[in-house]
Amino acid sequence: MFCHCQDQDKKRLHEASFITFIGALANGVLAVGKIGLGMWTQYLPMIASGYHSLSDIVSDTVTWFTLLLGSRKADQRFNFGYRRIETLMALF
């Protein structure tokens, strides 16, 4: 029986990376908009929400690095691959 495991893994990594990138881009736009609007109106909760959106970009970056690390193939150190790292980082 033929398995398309490598193709499925590449497709999964590409789709997950794309979704993570779109999320980070949206958070960046929201952060700039909220901070700018908050500065213009002098409304501190809006500015704080903008900085919270910036912290979400950090979360997106950690997710992206985890996806890249989790997509590595099995080697002598990790016989079943690195995908379990994704579960560990989800707890983080």
C-alpha positions as CSV (number, residue, x, y, z in Angstrom):
1,M,0.0,0.0,0.0
2,F,1.4,3.4,-1.0
3,C,1.4,6.2,1.6
4,H,1.5,9.9,0.9
5,C,2.8,10.7,4.3
6,Q,5.5,13.1,3.1
7,D,3.2,15.0,0.8
8,Q,0.5,15.2,3.6
9,D,3.1,16.5,6.1
10,K,4.3,19.2,3.6
11,K,0.8,20.2,2.9
12,R,-0.1,20.3,6.6
13,L,3.0,22.4,7.4
14,H,2.3,24.8,4.5
15,E,-1.4,25.3,5.5
16,A,-0.6,25.7,9.2
17,S,2.2,28.2,8.4
18,F,-0.1,30.2,6.1
19,I,-2.8,30.3,8.8
20,T,-0.3,31.4,11.4
21,F,1.1,34.1,9.1
22,I,-2.4,35.4,8.4
23,G,-3.1,35.5,12.1
24,A,0.1,37.4,12.8
25,L,-0.6,39.8,10.0
26,A,-4.1,40.5,11.3
27,N,-2.8,41.0,14.9
28,G,-0.2,43.4,13.5
29,V,-2.9,45.5,11.7
30,L,-5.1,45.4,14.8
31,A,-2.2,46.4,17.0
32,V,-1.3,49.4,14.9
33,G,-4.9,50.5,14.5
34,K,-5.7,50.2,18.2
35,I,-2.6,51.9,19.4
36,G,-3.0,54.7,16.8
37,L,-6.7,55.2,17.6
38,G,-6.0,55.0,21.3
39,M,-3.2,57.7,21.0
40,W,-5.5,59.9,18.9
41,T,-8.4,59.7,21.3
42,Q,-6.3,59.4,24.5
43,Y,-8.2,56.3,25.4
44,L,-5.9,54.1,27.5
45,P,-7.9,50.9,27.3
46,M,-7.6,51.0,23.5
47,I,-3.9,51.5,23.8
48,A,-3.6,48.5,26.2
49,S,-5.7,46.4,23.8
50,G,-3.2,47.3,21.0
51,Y,-0.3,46.1,23.1
52,H,-2.2,42.9,23.9
53,S,-2.5,42.4,20.1
54,L,1.3,42.8,19.9
55,S,1.7,40.1,22.5
56,D,-0.4,37.9,20.3
57,I,2.2,38.3,17.6
58,V,4.7,36.8,20.0
59,S,2.3,33.8,20.4
60,D,2.0,33.5,16.6
61,T,5.8,33.5,16.3
62,V,6.2,30.7,18.9
63,T,3.5,28.7,17.0
64,W,5.4,29.1,13.7
65,F,8.7,28.0,15.2
66,T,7.0,25.1,16.8
67,L,5.5,24.0,13.5
68,L,8.9,24.1,11.8
69,L,10.5,22.1,14.6
70,G,7.6,19.7,14.8
71,S,7.8,18.9,11.1
72,R,11.3,17.5,11.3
73,K,11.6,13.8,10.5
74,A,12.6,11.1,13.0
75,D,16.2,10.6,13.9
76,Q,18.2,8.7,16.4
77,R,17.3,11.1,19.3
78,F,13.5,11.1,18.6
79,N,12.6,7.8,17.0
80,F,9.0,8.9,16.2
81,G,9.7,12.4,15.0
82,Y,9.3,15.8,16.6
83,R,5.6,16.2,16.4
84,R,5.1,15.7,20.1
85,I,6.9,19.1,20.6
86,E,3.8,20.7,19.2
87,T,1.7,19.3,22.0
88,L,4.3,20.5,24.6
89,M,4.4,24.0,23.1
90,A,0.6,24.1,23.1
91,L,0.8,23.9,26.9
92,F,3.2,26.9,26.9
